[in-house]
Amino acid sequence: MNLNNLFRIAWRAILLSKTRTLLTMLGIIIGVGSVITMLAIGEGSKKSIKENISKMGTNMLNIRPGAGMFGGVRNNTDMQSLKMTDYLALRNEAKLLKYVTPVVSGNGQAIVGANNWPTSIYGVNTEYLPIREWAVEEGSMFGQDEIDNLSKVAVIGRTIQKNLFPEGDSPIGQTIRFKNIPFKIIGILAAKGESNFGQDQDDIIIAPYTTVQKRVLAQTYLQSIVASVITEDQAENAVNEVKTILERTHNIAADEENNFNVFSQQELISTFSSTSEMLTILLVAIASISLIVGGIGIMNIMYVSVKERTKEIGLRMAIGAKGKDILAQFLIESVLISITGGVVGVVIGLLATYVVKAFIGWPVSITFYSIVLSFLVCTITGVFFGWYPARKASDLEPITALRYE
């Protein structure tokens, strides 16, 4: 019997029991739809995480003080371990860093007239904005002269402008007080929005680090040093270069733990992406249970079909059909049910993905491999769970089958 006839017979048998076939397909439909939706959410999350972290700065390195162990005793002064000498050493010696800035920061009330707003002030140099891929939208950024002269000038974010100048007046040239120290506003930053950690990046005051360090905080140490690597593929080498320089400036011996930490954007992206990927795998594994249930349903319905059509099988074998023809017939039925359910499941999955994006607002990204994988799984499911009933049908003896009641 040729393959075309086998497909026609199998399809006719499926159409004769539409309701039962549809119910059998439900497990496959739900499973495939769930897998596509979960993969789309997972891929969307990874892309969103990468984009949001990248917005924080191009190839950024963050150097922070860390509590190291010295002789088995934790050093309590480690959170003040970063000094201006560290920044100057990195600026003068590091070959893989494009920009470097010291960072000092503090929290407090910003006041303009009768308006006040709790916020943070960041003391940085002129290279901070290029590192963060940020720009001054109105006015200008302070320069090296303002840094050298400890000038009380500031650039503010859009959230500060909205809350301290609610009437819509231009902040440029006006005075803002932070911890009773007046700062002249010389620029307004472009809106940057919320970070991946839920922080409002526009709720910020930026001033020369010398002014913040000495006039506002009265401290000699740095909270952090932020830098930008010359190229993305040099991030790991840049981390090692920074560690080598700071180990020398901190006089850290080979057997001692560093009292500072260096983080790259790639490490941060990799950490969050790995977490997102693990959650995606977990969700897909849960969704795949529906495929197993659907496969068992196919096996059950094919087994029942063999029982119901025993006489038909006997008749076909009596007029010349071979065991391999009967095996192929029932196997094709099983695969057709599975693939048809897979097609419907793909459509359901794409619709569900659209609903998630349009109404819930989650980031999604449909990948071609998820659709191909779904069809591959459907085919394997149809063959795997349809094999036993099909084999059982092909093993029937024609006389026994014809006598079956």
N, C-alpha and C positions, 0 to 999 in steps of 0.2 A: 504493500500500500504506500503510495507516494505521500510526501510530507504535506503537500497542499490539501489533500483529502483529510489527513489527520487533523490539521488546523480547523477545517470546516466542521468536522464531526465534533471536535472539542468545543468550538465556539457555539454550535447549536445546542450542545448539552448544557452549557452555561446559561444560555438564554432561556432554556426551558424551566429553570429554577431561579428566576431573577431575585426574588426576595431572599431566598436562602443564600444565594451568591453574594448579595449586597451585605447581608449580615456577616458573612464570612470575611468579606473585605474590610470591615470596619476596623479590625485590629491593625491591619496593614496601613489603612488610611490614616488612622490616628498616630501610629508609630512614625510613619514617614513625615507627616505634617509636623509632628513634635520635634523630630530630629532636625529638619530644615530650619524651623523657627529657633530652636536652641542654638544651632550653629551660627545662625545669622546674628543673634543677640551676642553670642560670645565673640565673634569676629568684630562686630560693631563696637563692643566694649574695649577690645584691644586697640583698635584704631583710635577711638576717642581718648583713651588713656595716653597713647603716644602723642597725639596732637596737643592735648592739654598740657602735658609735661613739657613738650617742645616749646610751647608758648612762654614758658618761664624763662627761656633763654637758649641761645644756640650753643650746643656742645658745652654746656655749663659745668664747671666744677665747683663744688661747695666744700670749703675747708672749715671744719669746726673744731673747737677744743673738745677733748674727750678725756674721761677719767681713766688713766692708765694705771697699771700696777708696777710698783717699784719695790723690789725686794719683798714681794708678798704683801705689801701695805698699799692701800689705795690712797693716792695723793689728793687731798681736798682742794688744792689750788689749781687743779687741772683745768677747770672751767675758765680760768684766766690765763691759760697758757699761750694764747696767740698774742703776739706783740707787733708793733710797727716794724721791728727789725725783720720779722718773718715776711711781712708784705713787701718790704724793700728788697729782700733777698730773692723773692719770687719774681718781682718786677725786673730786677737786674740780671738774674741768672737763668731763669726758665726760658728755654728755646721753643717749647711747644705751646706756650700760652700767648694768645693774641691780645687779650685784655685782662687786667687784674685790678681789683678794687678792695680796699678794706671796708668792712661793714660794722657800724655800731648802731644800736637801736634802743629805743625806750618807749614806754607807753605813758599816756597822760591825756589831759584835756586840752583840746585846741579851742581857742576863744577868739571870736571876732565880734566886738560890740556886745550885744545881749545874747548872742548865739554861741553855744558851745557844743563840742562833739568829742567823744572818747576815741582816740586814734593812736597811731604809732608814728614815730619819726625815725627816719633812717638816715644815718650819716654815711655818705659814699663819696667817691671821686667822679670825674667826668666820664669814666669808662663804664660806669654802672648801666647806663641806658643801652649802649651797644651790646653789652652782655645779655641783657634781658630782652633785647629786640623791642625796645620801647622808644617812643619819640615824644618830644614836647610839641603839643598841638597849638598852643597859644603862648606867646612870650618867648622866653629863651631859657636855656640851661645855664647854671653858673659855670664859671671857668676856673682855671688854675689860680688866678689872682685871688678870687674869693676864698679858695681853699687855703692859700698861704696866709691870707690876712684874717682868717677866722671870721669871715663876713657873715652877718645874720640875714641870709637870704634863703629862700625856699622855693621849691617847685611842688605843687600839690596835685592830688588825684581828683577825678571827677566826683567821687563820693564826698570828699571834703568840700568841694565847691558847692555841691547841691545842698549840703546841710548847714554850711556856715554863711552861704550867700543865697538864701532862699528867694530873695526878691529878683534874682537874675542879674545883679550888678556884676561887672567885671572885677575879678579878684586881683588882676594885674596891678601892681603898685600899691596895693593895700597891705595892712599889717595884720599878721596873725600871731597870737601869743600862745606859746607852748611852755608850760611850767614857768609862767611869768616872764619868759624871755621873748622879746618881740622879733619876728622874722618878717622881712619884706618879701611879698610874693612876686616872683619874677617870671613864673611860667606855670602852665597847666598841662599835665600829662594827657596823652591820648587815652581813651577808655580801653581797658584791658579785660575787664570782666572778672568772673569768678574763677579761681584756680581749681585744679583737680581735687584739692583737699577741702573745697568749700569755702575758701578764704576770699574775701573781696579785695582784689588786687588794687582797686582804685581808691581804697581807704588808706591813704598813705601821704606822708609829708617827706620830701627828700631835701636834705640840706648838706652842706660840706661836712665831711667826716670830722675835720678838725674842730669845727664849731660845736657839733653835737658831742664829741668826745670830751671837750674841755669846758664848754659853757653850760651844757645841759646835763651830762652824765657825770662829769668830773671823775673820769677814769682813764687809766693808761693802757688797758688791754682792749682787744678787739673781740666782738662776738663771733665774727666769722670773716673769712676772706673768700670772695667770689671771683672766679676766673672763667675765661672762655678759651677753649682749645682751638688751635689753628684749623684743624680739620676733624671731622667726626671719626675717621679711622685711626686717629692718633690719640683717642681718649685714654685708652689703657696705658699707653706709653707716657702720656702727660701725668696720669695719676702716679706712676712710679717715679717720674722726675720730681714731682712736688714732694712726695714722701722722702726722697733722697735729700733734697734741699732742707726740708724742715727737720729731719732727723739730725742734720749737722747743726742747724741753728739752735736746736733744743738740746744738743749734746746727749743724744740718746744712744746708749750702747747697743750692740747687736743682740744682747740677751735681755734687753728691756722692752717693755711694751710701749708703743707710741702713745703720747698724751694728746694726740689730735686724730681727727678722722677726715678722710678725703672721699667724697662721693661724686660720681659722675652721673650725668643725665641718662646715659645708656644703662647704668646699673639700676637706676630707679625705674626706667621703662621696663627693663627685663624683669625686675621683681614684681611689678604690678601686672605685667603681661602673663607671667607664670601663674600668679594667683588667679587671674581671669581665666587662663587656659584650664587650670584644674577645676574651676567651677563649671566651665563649659563641658568638660569631659564628664563630670558628675551628672549634669543635667541631661546630656545626651545618653548616658548609660541608663538613667531613669526612664527617659523617653523610649529607649530601645526595648524596654520590657514589653511595650505594646506590640513591637514587631514579633517578639517571641510568642506572645499570646495570639497574635494574628496567624503566625505559622502553625501553631497548635490547632487553631480553628480550621485552617486549610486542610491539615492532616485529618482532622475529624470528619469534615464534610466529604473529603475524597474517600475516606474509609466507608462512610455511609453510602456514598454513590456507588462504590464497588459492590456493596451488598445488594443495593436496589437494582443494579443492572447486571446481575450475575447471568441471567438468561441471555441478555444481549451479548455479553462477552462470549458465552458458549456458542451462540449462533454465529458470531463473527469468526470464531476459531474453527467452527464446523465447515464454513465455506471457504476456508483457506487463510485466514488471518493468523499470523505467527505470534508467538509470545512477545517478541520485541515490538510488534505493531501495537499490541494492547498496552504494553509498558509505555511506549511513546505517546499513545493517545491520552492516557490518564496523566502522564507527566506534563504534557502540553496543556491540559486543562488546569492543572495546578499552577503552572507558570503563568498562564493567561490571567487567572484570578489574581495572582500576586502582583503581576506587572500592572494590570488595570487598576488595582487598588493603589499601587505606587504612583501612577499618573494622577489619580484623584488626590492622593496624599500630597503630591508636589504642589498642585494647585491650591489645596487647603493651606499648606505651609507658607506659600507665597502670600496668600491673602492674610494669614495670621501675622506674618512679618510686617505687612503694610499697616495692619491695625495697631500693632505694638508701636510702630514708629509714629503713626498719625495721631493716635488717641492717648497713648501713654507717654510718648516722647522719648523713649529709650533709643540709643544709637544702635542701628542694625546694619549689617553688611552681608548681602547674599552672595555666596561664592559658588562658582560653577561646579567645583569638586563636590559640594554637598549634594547637589542634584544628581550627579553621576554616581556618587556613593549610594544614594537612596535607591536608584534603579539597580545597581549591582547587588545591594542587600536584598531587594525584592526578588530578583532572579534566583539568588542563592537560597532564599527562604522557600520559594516555590519548589525548587528542585529538591532541597533537603527534606522538607516536610511532605512533599508529594511522592517521594521515592518509595516509601514503604507501602502505601496503598496501591500504587501503580505496580509495584513488584508483586504484590499479593494477587492483583487481577491477572497479571501475565502468567502466574503459576497455576491458575485454575485449569483443571482437566475439562475438555469440551463436554464429555458425557455427564460429568458431575454438575457442571454449570447448567446444562440444559434441563436436568432433573430438579434443579434447586427451586424450592417453593418459598 
